[in-house]
Amino acid sequence: MALVNLKDILNAAQRQHYAVGAFNVVSLESLQAILEAATKTRSPVILNVAEVHFKYVDLETSSPAIRRAAQKAPVPVALHLDHGVSFEAVMRALRAGFTSLMFDGSTCAYEENVEKTRQIVKMAHAIGVTVEAELGHVGGAEGSSEAAEDKGLFTDPKQAEDFVLRTQVDALAVAIGSAHGLYKAKPQLDFARLSEIRQAVGVPLVLHGGSGIPDDDFRRAIQLGISKINVYTEMAQIACRRIREIMERDPSFISFPDLLIAAREAMRDLVMEKIAVFGAKDVCAAPNSCASCPGCAE
């Protein structure tokens, strides 16, 4: 099945009230885990490669293998730059054949975020690549042991309307109480704010910091307009836990490849669970289930 962009799969998710999971690729094992999970659950999926993870993933060397694996999957797959904060990262992703990208100008002043995002959208759209942007600021850091949130940085609904209109982004990441990393307490999502944002903008909305959010909160957020959910920290956590369990049972264990297989299986099972919670399980099973997707049109 051909690689797709965000518009191809998120518009269907928005119409049918499910969310597509976006999971980070940091190794061959995580790539295999994500694609195995999407195939088993017959769900579209988004492969995230974050700029902060370029130290783990050599973009130019790894991208051909990631693209090939995605093209062989029997479900729609988008290859997405996650949290691209530099123009260099955006250009590297475009040259590497990514079908979608996120430009994260959330730490910039508002007008600067608008202008930078607008320029990147214009460039990306010219070659059929979709763009996600962030307004407000989702706190914390990918894979960190603590997540933090600041209500002063939450997305303003009126500003969101202006931002989408002026930039023409294809998806908008919103700050409503989620954060990257592990939460110290149960996150308190601002559902009223999310509802206002949904009413103000028409593009699919994105929830970052999905690790640790209760399932019922995911379901409510999806009904209120979230169409893409990012998850990474829980993947890293469960892979480390599985390896730790093996080493604690047998400290003399030295089969490194078997550790990688165990980590992959743990991540695969977690991704399958998330896909089910997001309501995306079996959406690729019915004919024309997502009419905008090239795979369903075949």
C-alpha positions in Angstrom: 0.0 0.0 0.0 1.3 3.5 -0.8 2.5 5.9 1.8 -0.1 8.5 2.6 0.0 11.9 4.2 -2.0 13.2 7.2 -4.8 14.6 5.2 -5.4 11.2 3.6 -6.0 9.5 7.0 -7.0 12.2 9.4 -9.9 13.5 7.5 -11.5 10.0 7.7 -10.7 9.8 11.4 -12.3 13.2 11.9 -15.5 12.2 10.1 -15.8 8.8 11.8 -14.7 9.9 15.3 -11.7 7.8 15.9 -8.1 8.8 16.3 -5.0 7.6 14.4 -2.1 6.7 16.7 1.3 8.3 16.0 4.1 6.3 17.5 7.8 7.2 17.5 10.4 5.2 15.6 13.8 5.2 17.4 15.1 1.8 16.2 14.3 -1.0 13.8 12.6 -2.8 16.7 10.2 0.1 17.3 9.5 0.3 13.6 8.6 -3.4 13.4 6.5 -3.2 16.6 4.4 -0.3 15.2 3.8 -1.8 11.8 3.1 -5.3 13.2 0.5 -3.7 15.6 -1.1 -1.7 12.8 -1.3 -4.7 10.5 -2.8 -7.0 13.2 -5.4 -4.4 14.2 -6.1 -3.3 10.6 -5.6 0.3 11.5 -4.0 3.2 9.7 -0.9 4.4 11.6 1.6 7.3 11.7 5.3 6.7 12.0 6.8 9.6 13.9 10.5 10.4 13.7 11.2 13.3 16.1 14.0 15.8 15.6 15.1 15.2 19.2 15.6 11.6 18.3 17.9 12.2 15.3 20.7 11.1 17.6 19.2 7.6 17.5 17.9 7.6 13.9 20.3 8.6 11.1 17.7 10.1 8.9 19.4 9.8 5.6 20.5 6.2 6.3 17.3 5.0 7.9 14.6 6.7 5.8 14.8 4.3 2.8 14.3 1.3 5.1 11.5 3.0 7.0 9.8 4.0 3.7 10.2 0.5 2.3 8.7 -1.1 5.4 5.8 1.3 5.4 5.1 0.7 1.7 4.9 -3.1 2.3 2.3 -2.7 5.1 -1.2 -3.6 4.2 -2.6 -0.5 5.9 -2.2 3.2 5.3 1.0 4.6 6.8 2.2 8.2 7.1 5.8 9.0 7.6 5.9 12.1 9.8 8.5 14.4 11.2 7.6 14.9 14.8 8.4 18.2 16.5 10.6 19.7 13.8 11.9 22.9 15.4 14.5 23.8 12.9 14.3 24.6 9.2 17.2 22.2 8.7 15.2 19.3 10.1 12.2 20.1 8.0 14.4 20.2 4.8 16.1 16.9 5.8 12.7 15.2 6.2 11.4 16.5 2.9 14.5 15.3 1.1 14.2 11.9 2.8 10.7 11.4 1.4 8.6 12.0 4.5 4.9 12.4 3.6 4.1 14.8 6.4 5.8 17.0 8.9 5.2 18.9 12.1 6.8 22.3 12.4 6.8 23.2 16.1 7.0 26.9 16.5 5.2 26.8 19.8 8.1 28.5 21.7 8.2 31.4 19.3 6.2 34.6 19.6 2.8 34.3 18.0 3.5 36.3 14.9 6.8 34.5 14.4 5.1 31.2 14.7 2.5 32.2 12.1 5.0 33.5 9.6 7.4 30.5 9.9 4.6 28.0 9.8 3.0 29.8 6.8 6.3 29.6 4.8 6.8 25.9 5.6 3.2 25.1 4.7 3.6 26.8 1.3 6.8 24.9 0.6 5.4 21.5 1.7 2.1 21.8 0.0 3.9 22.4 -3.3 5.2 18.8 -3.2 2.1 17.2 -1.7 3.4 17.0 1.9 1.0 17.9 4.8 1.9 20.1 7.8 1.0 19.9 11.4 1.7 22.9 13.7 1.4 23.5 17.4 -0.3 26.5 19.1 0.1 27.0 22.8 2.8 24.8 24.2 2.7 21.1 25.3 5.3 20.9 28.1 7.7 18.2 29.2 10.1 16.3 27.0 9.9 13.1 24.9 10.8 10.1 27.1 11.5 12.1 30.2 10.7 10.9 33.7 8.5 13.9 34.5 5.7 15.6 32.7 4.8 19.2 33.3 1.9 21.4 32.3 1.3 25.1 32.5 -2.2 26.5 32.0 -0.7 29.8 30.9 0.5 28.0 27.8 -2.8 26.4 26.8 -4.2 27.0 23.3 -6.4 30.0 22.9 -9.5 29.1 20.8 -9.8 32.5 19.1 -6.1 32.5 18.4 -6.4 29.0 16.9 -9.0 30.2 14.4 -6.7 33.0 13.3 -3.6 30.7 13.2 -5.3 28.1 11.0 -6.7 30.6 8.6 -3.4 32.4 8.1 -1.1 29.4 7.9 -3.4 26.9 6.1 -2.0 24.0 8.2 -3.5 20.6 7.8 -3.6 19.6 11.5 -3.2 21.5 14.7 -1.6 20.2 17.9 -3.3 21.8 20.9 -2.2 22.3 24.5 -5.1 21.4 26.8 -3.4 19.8 29.8 -1.3 16.9 28.3 2.5 16.9 28.5 5.4 14.9 27.3 7.0 12.4 29.6 5.6 10.5 32.6 2.9 12.3 34.7 3.4 12.7 38.4 -0.4 12.9 38.9 -3.4 12.2 36.7 -3.5 14.8 33.9 -6.4 17.1 33.9 -7.5 17.8 30.3 -9.4 20.9 29.6 -12.3 19.4 27.7 -14.3 22.7 27.6 -11.3 24.4 25.9 -11.0 21.5 23.4 -14.7 21.9 22.5 -14.2 25.6 21.9 -11.2 25.0 19.7 -13.1 22.3 17.7 -15.8 24.9 17.1 -13.3 27.5 16.0 -11.3 25.5 13.5 -12.1 22.8 11.0 -8.8 21.0 10.6 -8.1 17.7 12.5 -6.8 18.3 16.1 -3.8 16.5 17.6 -3.1 15.5 21.2 0.6 15.2 22.2 1.8 13.6 25.4 -0.5 10.6 25.2 1.5 8.4 27.6 -0.4 8.0 30.9 -3.7 9.6 29.9 -6.7 7.5 31.1 -8.6 5.6 28.4 -11.9 7.3 29.2 -10.2 10.7 28.7 -8.9 9.6 25.3 -12.4 8.6 24.3 -13.9 11.8 25.4 -11.1 13.9 23.7 -11.7 12.0 20.4 -15.5 12.7 20.6 -14.6 16.4 21.0 -12.4 16.5 18.0 -9.0 14.9 18.5 -8.0 12.9 15.4 -4.3 12.1 16.1 -2.7 11.0 19.3 1.0 10.8 19.9 2.5 8.1 22.1 6.2 7.4 22.8 7.1 7.5 26.5 5.0 4.4 27.4 6.7 2.5 24.5 10.1 3.3 25.9 9.0 2.5 29.4 7.5 -1.0 28.6 10.5 -2.0 26.5 12.8 -1.1 29.3 10.6 -3.0 31.8 10.5 -6.1 29.7 14.3 -6.2 29.3 14.8 -5.5 33.0 12.5 -8.4 33.9 14.6 -10.8 31.7 17.9 -9.6 33.2 16.6 -9.9 36.8 15.4 -13.4 36.2 18.8 -14.4 34.7 21.6 -11.9 35.3 23.9 -14.1 33.1 21.6 -13.7 30.1 23.7 -12.5 27.1 21.6 -13.0 24.0 21.2 -9.3 23.0 19.0 -10.1 19.9 16.5 -11.9 22.1 16.3 -8.9 24.4 15.5 -6.8 21.3 12.8 -9.3 20.3 11.3 -9.1 23.8 11.3 -5.3 23.7 9.7 -5.3 20.2 6.9 -7.6 21.3 6.2 -5.5 24.4 6.0 -2.4 22.3 3.8 -4.1 19.7 1.3 -5.2 22.3 1.1 -1.7 23.8 0.6 -0.1 20.4 -2.2 -2.6 19.7 -3.9 -1.6 23.0 -3.7 2.1 22.2 -5.1 1.6 18.7 -8.1 -0.2 20.2 -8.6 2.6 22.7 -8.4 5.2 20.0 -11.2 3.5 18.1 -9.1 2.7 15.1 -9.1 -1.1 15.3 -10.5 -2.7 12.1 -11.2 0.7 10.4 -9.3 -0.7 7.4 -11.3 -3.9 7.3 -14.5 -2.5 5.7 -14.5 -1.5 2.0 -14.1 2.3 1.5 -13.9 2.8 5.3 -11.7 5.8 4.7 -12.7 7.0 1.3 -9.9 9.6 1.1 -7.3 7.0 1.6 -5.6 5.6 -1.5 -5.6 2.1 0.0 -9.3 2.0 0.3 -9.8 3.3 -3.2 -7.8 0.4 -4.7 
